[in-house]
Amino acid sequence: MANFPRYAIYYTAAAGSVLDRFGGSLLGYDAHSGDDLPFPDGLPSDWRDLTQDPRKYGFHATLKAPIALADGKAEAQLAAACELFADLARPVPVIQPVVDSISGFIAVIPAEPSAELEVLAAEATKAFDTFRAPLSPEDRARRNPDKLTPRQRDYLDHWGYPYVFEEFRFHMTLTGRLPAERREQVVAMLRERFVATGIGRLAIDAIALCRQETANSRFRVIGRWQLQE
C-alpha cells in the first residue's frame, strides 16, 4: 500500500488564468483552492462520471509522477528543491495547445512535439528522484507491468513511473478513458470550448508542488514557482 501523503511535480496554469478556469470548470475541481466547481452548461448528463478519474489530480500535466517521500526526506526539503529547480536558467518551452484524444482519454496536448518540453520533463524526472520512496509491490502491480513494453517496465522499476524520457507525452487531462464510440463527439465538443478561450500559445513556465493527503483525497497545489530563463 502506498504511503501518504504523496507529492507530485506538475505543470499547472496560474490560478484564475483562462486556462486554469477552463480545465478546472470541466473537472469540477480547483486544485489551487481545493474547492469544488460547478460544471459549465451544455455538458453530457454523465459528465461527472466521465471526469471522475482526472478530478482526483486536478487540471495539470505531470512532470514528476506522484511519489511517497523516502525515509529522511521532508516536505520542506522537497519544496526547497522545487525552488532551486525553477531558478536554474533554461529555455521555457512554448507550445501550441490543442484538444485531442490520447490513449483513449481527452486532453490538452501540444500540436507539435517540443524538444525543450521533453528536456524539462526529463530534468524533473531526475532532479526529484532522490525524494522518492521505492515502489511497493502493490504500487508496482497497479501499473499493470505485464501490459507495458520492456522499456516502460525498466523505467517503472528505475524511476517509479513508466512514461518518462522517450515515453513522456505532455497532456493536461480533461476526461477519463472513454469508449471509442464516444471519443469523436467529446473531442469535438471540447475543441470548440477550447478554441473559444482564445489560447493560441502556452508557455510551460512554472512548476507546482502538489500534495495528496490520503488515498481518498484530491491533489492540491501547495507551492508554485516560475521557471527562470
C-alpha positions in Angstrom: 0.0 0.0 0.0 1.3 3.5 -0.9 2.4 5.7 1.9 0.8 9.1 2.4 0.9 11.9 1.9 2.0 11.7 -1.7 3.6 14.5 -3.7 3.8 15.3 -7.4 5.6 17.9 -9.5 3.1 19.2 -12.1 2.7 22.0 -14.6 -0.4 23.9 -13.6 -1.8 27.0 -15.1 -1.7 30.1 -12.9 -4.6 30.3 -10.5 -7.5 32.2 -12.1 -6.0 32.2 -15.6 -8.1 31.5 -18.6 -6.5 28.0 -18.9 -7.0 27.3 -15.2 -10.7 28.3 -15.3 -11.2 26.2 -18.5 -9.7 23.0 -17.1 -10.9 23.4 -13.5 -14.5 24.0 -14.5 -14.6 21.0 -16.8 -13.2 18.8 -14.0 -15.4 20.4 -11.3 -12.4 21.0 -9.1 -10.0 23.9 -8.4 -6.6 22.3 -7.3 -5.4 25.7 -6.1 -8.1 26.4 -3.6 -9.3 22.8 -3.1 -12.9 23.9 -3.9 -15.5 22.0 -5.9 -16.6 24.0 -9.0 -19.9 23.9 -10.9 -19.7 22.3 -14.4 -20.4 24.6 -17.3 -23.8 24.3 -19.1 -24.2 22.0 -22.1 -22.1 19.0 -21.0 -23.3 15.4 -21.3 -25.5 14.2 -18.5 -22.9 11.7 -17.3 -20.0 14.3 -17.3 -19.3 13.9 -13.6 -18.7 10.2 -14.2 -16.6 10.8 -17.3 -14.3 13.1 -15.3 -14.1 11.2 -12.0 -10.5 9.9 -12.5 -8.8 13.2 -13.5 -10.7 15.2 -10.9 -8.6 13.5 -8.2 -5.5 15.0 -9.6 -6.7 18.4 -10.7 -6.0 20.1 -14.0 -2.3 19.5 -14.6 0.4 18.0 -16.7 2.8 15.5 -15.0 6.5 16.3 -14.8 7.3 14.0 -11.8 4.6 11.5 -11.1 3.2 11.1 -7.6 5.6 9.8 -5.0 5.7 9.0 -1.3 8.7 10.6 0.4 11.8 8.5 1.0 12.9 7.9 4.6 14.7 11.0 5.9 13.0 13.3 3.4 10.6 16.1 4.3 8.0 18.2 2.5 10.1 21.4 3.2 13.1 19.9 1.6 11.1 18.9 -1.5 9.7 22.5 -1.7 13.2 23.9 -1.4 14.3 21.6 -4.3 11.4 22.8 -6.4 12.6 26.4 -5.8 16.2 25.5 -6.8 15.0 23.7 -9.9 12.9 26.6 -11.0 15.8 29.0 -10.5 18.0 27.2 -13.0 18.2 29.1 -16.2 16.8 27.1 -19.1 14.6 27.8 -22.2 11.0 28.0 -21.2 9.0 25.6 -23.5 6.2 27.2 -25.6 3.6 25.0 -27.3 0.6 25.4 -29.4 -2.1 23.7 -27.3 -4.9 21.7 -28.8 -7.5 19.3 -27.6 -7.2 15.7 -28.8 -7.5 12.1 -27.7 -4.5 10.4 -26.2 -4.6 6.7 -25.1 -8.4 6.9 -25.0 -8.9 10.0 -22.9 -9.2 13.6 -23.9 -6.5 16.1 -23.0 -4.9 19.4 -23.9 -1.7 18.4 -25.7 1.0 20.1 -27.9 0.1 20.3 -31.6 3.7 19.5 -32.3 6.5 17.8 -30.3 8.6 20.2 -28.2 12.3 19.2 -27.6 12.5 21.9 -24.9 9.5 20.4 -23.1 10.9 16.9 -23.3 14.1 18.2 -21.7 12.2 19.9 -18.9 10.3 16.7 -18.1 13.5 14.6 -18.2 15.3 17.0 -15.9 12.3 16.9 -13.5 12.3 13.1 -13.5 16.0 13.0 -12.5 16.1 16.1 -10.2 13.4 14.9 -7.7 14.0 11.2 -7.7 16.1 11.2 -4.5 12.9 12.2 -2.7 11.0 9.1 -4.0 10.3 6.2 -1.7 10.7 2.8 -3.5 7.6 1.4 -5.1 5.8 -1.1 -3.0 4.9 -4.4 -4.7 1.2 -3.3 -4.6 2.0 0.1 -6.2 4.1 -1.6 -9.0 1.2 -4.1 -9.6 -1.2 -1.2 -10.1 0.8 -0.1 -13.1 0.0 -3.4 -14.8 3.6 -4.1 -15.7 2.6 -7.1 -17.9 0.9 -4.6 -20.2 3.9 -2.3 -20.5 6.7 -2.5 -23.1 10.1 -3.8 -21.8 11.5 -0.2 -21.8 8.4 1.0 -19.9 8.9 -1.7 -17.3 12.6 -0.7 -17.0 11.5 2.9 -16.4 8.9 1.8 -13.9 11.5 -0.1 -11.9 14.2 2.5 -12.1 12.2 5.8 -11.9 8.9 4.6 -10.3 6.9 5.6 -13.4 6.8 4.1 -16.9 6.2 7.2 -19.0 9.4 9.1 -18.8 12.1 10.2 -21.3 11.2 8.8 -24.7 7.8 7.7 -23.3 6.8 11.1 -22.0 3.8 12.7 -23.5 2.7 16.1 -22.2 -1.0 16.2 -21.5 -3.5 18.1 -19.4 -6.2 15.6 -18.9 -9.9 16.5 -19.3 -11.7 13.1 -19.1 -11.1 9.6 -18.0 -10.7 6.9 -20.7 -13.7 7.0 -22.9 -15.4 4.2 -25.0 -14.2 4.5 -28.6 -17.7 5.3 -29.9 -17.9 8.5 -27.7 -14.4 10.0 -28.3 -15.1 11.8 -31.5 -18.1 13.6 -30.2 -16.4 14.6 -26.9 -13.3 15.7 -28.7 -15.3 18.0 -31.0 -17.2 19.5 -28.1 -14.1 20.2 -26.0 -12.2 21.5 -29.0 -15.0 24.0 -29.6 -14.9 25.1 -26.0 -11.1 25.4 -26.0 -10.9 27.4 -29.2 -13.4 29.9 -27.6 -10.8 30.6 -24.9 -8.5 32.2 -27.4 -5.4 30.4 -26.1 -3.2 30.1 -29.1 0.2 29.5 -27.4 1.1 28.3 -24.0 4.4 28.8 -22.1 5.2 26.0 -19.7 6.7 28.5 -17.4 6.1 27.1 -13.9 6.2 24.0 -11.8 3.8 23.2 -9.0 4.2 21.0 -5.9 1.0 19.2 -5.2 0.1 17.1 -2.2 -2.4 14.2 -1.7 -3.2 13.7 2.0 -4.8 10.2 1.8 -5.8 7.7 -0.8 -9.3 9.3 -1.0 -8.1 12.9 -1.1 -7.6 15.0 -4.2 -4.2 16.5 -5.0 -3.9 20.2 -4.1 -1.3 22.8 -5.1 0.9 23.7 -2.1 3.6 25.7 -4.0 4.2 27.1 -7.4 7.4 28.5 -8.9 8.0 30.4 -12.1 10.8 29.0 -14.3 13.7 31.3 -15.0 15.0 31.8 -18.5 
